[in-house]
């Protein structure tokens, strides 16, 4: 590996979002604060508990997953699209970097941003919810896998998109609905049978379940599947994004 070039591009990806925290870090914190204030403080007491866990603590992991997913996706998708839009990709392609190093640098930048956002959300939640963690290592692991998965998806969309509006299509019509329907606010046991069956086919549910288990120790699905499915999807999309880079898909247009 070209460690000098790889580290330089990785630092660039991290610096890119760090210099504009009002656009990259603050929005998820503000939205999370409002969710926690409403569901944790105003409604949490009346909603009781889920499987012995206070509702306010039950829904925080789902909220963290939503912020991890959107941050990882937005970081890679917008960064790559702006490179294409500004014709900056030619500089990257002529640099002594392999396609794997380029994709990995994008991914690391997204992972770092997602982990920072997740940490800040937990800090905000701690002011309203008595937090406890079943396994810090599993929490970090699940956060990294989710970040890699949606960073890779962001790269695929960043290559495909022709306009800025295309970048928001996935967030609006896929990421947000599937996260909300994947048990972000509710237990699967609360759902009627048709929706319950559909939830188990929702890959976002397993990401949320793995994170919720790491925080609360509660799992509503097979724990091995909750980690295996995100890992397989992350590996598949990472390879697919690497494949598209190697093929030069929309990189030279």
C-alpha positions in Angstrom: 0.0 0.0 0.0 1.0 3.6 -0.6 0.7 4.6 3.1 1.6 8.2 2.5 -1.1 8.7 -0.2 -3.6 6.6 1.6 -3.2 8.4 4.9 -3.3 11.8 3.1 -6.6 11.0 1.5 -8.0 9.5 4.7 -7.1 12.7 6.6 -8.7 14.7 3.8 -12.0 12.8 4.2 -11.9 13.3 8.0 -11.0 17.0 7.7 -13.7 17.6 5.2 -16.5 17.0 7.7 -14.6 18.3 10.7 -14.3 21.8 9.3 -18.0 22.2 8.8 -19.5 20.7 12.0 -22.6 22.9 11.7 -23.5 20.9 8.6 -22.1 17.5 9.4 -22.2 17.0 13.2 -24.8 19.4 14.6 -27.9 18.4 12.7 -28.1 14.8 14.0 -27.4 16.0 17.5 -30.3 18.6 17.3 -32.7 16.1 15.9 -31.7 13.4 18.4 -32.1 15.9 21.2 -35.7 16.6 20.1 -36.5 12.9 19.8 -35.0 12.1 23.3 -36.8 15.1 24.8 -40.2 14.1 23.5 -40.0 10.3 23.8 -37.6 10.2 26.8 -38.9 13.0 28.9 -42.5 13.9 27.9 -43.8 10.4 26.8 -41.3 8.0 28.4 -43.0 7.8 31.7 -46.4 7.1 30.3 -45.1 4.5 27.8 -43.7 2.3 30.6 -41.1 -0.3 29.8 -40.3 -2.9 27.2 -39.1 -6.3 28.4 -38.2 -4.7 31.7 -36.2 -1.8 30.1 -37.5 1.8 30.4 -38.9 2.9 27.1 -36.6 5.9 26.9 -33.6 3.6 27.1 -35.2 1.1 24.7 -35.5 3.5 21.8 -32.1 5.3 22.2 -30.2 2.5 20.3 -32.5 2.8 17.4 -32.0 6.5 17.3 -28.3 6.0 17.4 -28.5 3.6 14.5 -30.5 6.1 12.4 -27.8 8.7 13.0 -25.0 6.3 12.2 -26.6 5.2 9.0 -27.4 8.7 7.7 -24.0 10.1 8.7 -22.1 7.3 7.0 -24.2 7.4 3.9 -24.1 11.2 3.5 -20.4 11.4 4.1 -19.3 9.1 1.3 -22.1 9.9 -1.1 -21.8 13.7 -1.0 -18.0 13.6 -0.9 -17.7 11.4 -4.0 -20.4 13.3 -5.9 -18.7 16.6 -5.2 -15.5 15.2 -6.5 -17.2 14.2 -9.7 -19.1 17.4 -9.9 -15.9 19.5 -9.5 -13.9 17.1 -11.8 -11.6 16.3 -9.0 -11.8 12.6 -9.6 -9.1 12.9 -12.3 -6.6 14.0 -9.6 -7.5 10.9 -7.5 -7.3 8.5 -10.4 -3.9 9.7 -11.5 -2.5 9.6 -7.9 -0.4 6.5 -7.0 -3.3 5.0 -5.1 -5.0 1.7 -5.8 -8.8 1.6 -6.1 -8.9 -0.4 -2.9 -7.0 2.4 -1.0 -9.4 5.0 -2.4 -12.5 3.1 -1.4 -11.0 2.3 2.0 -10.1 6.0 2.6 -13.7 7.0 1.9 -15.0 4.3 4.2 -12.7 5.3 7.1 -13.8 8.9 6.8 -17.4 7.8 7.0 -16.8 5.5 10.0 -15.0 8.2 11.9 -17.9 10.6 11.3 -20.5 8.1 12.3 -18.7 7.1 15.5 -18.3 10.8 16.5 -22.0 11.3 15.9 -23.0 8.2 17.9 -20.8 9.3 20.8 -22.4 12.8 20.8 -25.9 11.3 20.7 -25.2 9.1 23.7 -23.8 12.1 25.5 -27.0 14.0 24.8 -29.1 11.0 25.8 -27.2 10.7 29.1 -28.8 14.0 30.3 -32.3 12.5 29.9 -31.9 8.7 30.2 -30.1 6.6 32.7 -27.8 4.9 30.3 -26.2 1.5 30.8 -24.2 -0.6 28.4 -24.4 -4.4 28.2 -21.2 -4.6 26.0 -19.2 -1.6 24.8 -17.1 -3.8 22.4 -20.2 -5.2 20.7 -21.6 -1.6 20.5 -18.5 -0.3 18.8 -18.4 -3.4 16.5 -22.0 -3.0 15.4 -21.5 0.7 14.8 -18.5 0.1 12.6 -20.2 -2.6 10.6 -23.3 -0.3 10.0 -21.0 2.5 9.0 -19.0 0.4 6.5 -22.3 -0.9 5.0 -23.8 2.5 4.4 -20.6 4.2 3.5 -20.3 1.6 0.7 -23.9 2.2 -0.3 -23.1 5.9 -0.3 -20.2 5.4 -2.7 -22.4 3.4 -5.1 -25.1 6.1 -5.1 -22.4 8.8 -5.3 -21.2 7.2 -8.5 -24.7 6.7 -9.9 -26.1 10.1 -9.1 -26.4 12.7 -11.9 -27.8 15.5 -9.7 -27.7 16.5 -6.0 -31.3 15.5 -5.7 -30.5 11.9 -6.5 -28.4 11.7 -3.3 -31.5 12.3 -1.2 -33.7 9.7 -2.9 -32.2 6.7 -1.0 -32.5 8.6 2.4 -36.1 9.6 1.7 -37.5 6.5 0.2 -35.4 3.7 1.7 -33.2 4.5 4.7 -35.6 6.5 6.8 -38.7 4.3 6.2 -36.9 1.0 6.8 -35.2 2.3 9.9 -38.6 3.5 11.4 -40.2 0.2 10.4 -37.2 -1.8 11.7 -38.1 -1.5 15.4 -36.6 1.9 16.0 -39.4 3.0 18.3 -41.1 -0.3 19.0 -40.7 -3.9 20.0 -41.6 -6.5 17.4 -44.0 -8.0 19.9 -46.1 -4.8 19.7 -46.8 -5.4 16.0 -49.7 -7.3 14.4 -48.7 -10.6 12.7 -48.3 -9.4 9.1 -46.0 -6.5 10.1 -44.2 -8.7 12.5 -43.3 -11.1 9.7 -42.3 -8.3 7.4 -40.0 -6.9 10.1 -37.9 -10.0 10.2 -37.2 -9.5 6.4 -36.0 -6.0 7.1 -32.2 -5.9 7.3 -32.3 -2.6 9.2 -34.1 -4.5 12.0 -31.0 -6.7 12.6 -28.7 -3.7 12.7 -31.0 -2.1 15.3 -31.4 -5.3 17.2 -27.6 -5.8 17.4 -27.1 -2.3 18.7 -30.0 -2.6 21.2 -28.5 -5.8 22.5 -25.1 -4.1 23.1 -26.8 -1.4 25.0 -29.6 -3.1 26.9 -28.8 -6.9 26.7 -32.2 -7.5 25.0 -32.4 -9.3 21.7 -35.7 -9.8 19.7 -34.0 -12.0 17.1 -31.3 -14.6 16.7 -28.2 -12.8 17.9 -25.9 -14.5 15.4 -28.1 -13.3 12.5 -28.2 -9.8 14.0 -24.5 -9.5 13.5 -24.0 -11.9 10.5 -26.5 -10.2 8.2 -24.9 -6.7 8.5 -21.4 -8.1 8.1 -22.4 -10.0 4.9 -24.1 -6.9 3.5 -21.2 -4.6 4.4 -18.7 -7.0 2.7 -20.9 -7.3 -0.4 -21.5 -3.5 -0.8 -17.8 -2.7 0.0 -16.8 -5.1 -2.8 -19.4 -3.8 -5.2 -18.2 -0.2 -4.6 -14.6 -1.3 -5.2 -15.7 -3.1 -8.4 -17.4 0.0 -9.7 -14.2 2.0 -9.0 -12.1 -0.6 -10.7 -14.4 -0.5 -13.7 -14.3 3.3 -13.8 -18.1 3.6 -13.6 -19.0 7.3 -14.0 -15.6 8.3 -12.8 -14.3 9.8 -16.0 -17.5 11.6 -17.1 
